[in-house]
């Protein structure tokens, strides 16, 4: 009976270790309006989990500009992104500095998934 309990305990610990090591994906929908906006901190630095190192997203509506150098974009400065284009940002430092703004009267909607690696 003790051996069975030990085996069950070992199996549970191994199962928990596998779950903890799994890549936890975060998701965020960002509405890009007339003021520059970035990621919510918990999307790229979730509490108790590894920080995210890569986010991939698609612009669904509106034209936007973005920057990852720590400076806010403007309607005329930054990397231009048109609807249906994909954005990929790597390195936590750049995710933290990511900022976007719309370039026209139509707000943009970015849908991102973020990964540990």
Secondary structure, DSSP 4 states (H G I P E B T S, - for coil): -HHHHHHHHHHHHHHHHHHHHS---EEEEEEE-SS-B---HHHHS-TTSPPP-EEEEEEEES-EEEE-SSSPP-SSSSEEE-TT-EEEEESHHHHHH-EEEESSSSPEEEEEEEE--
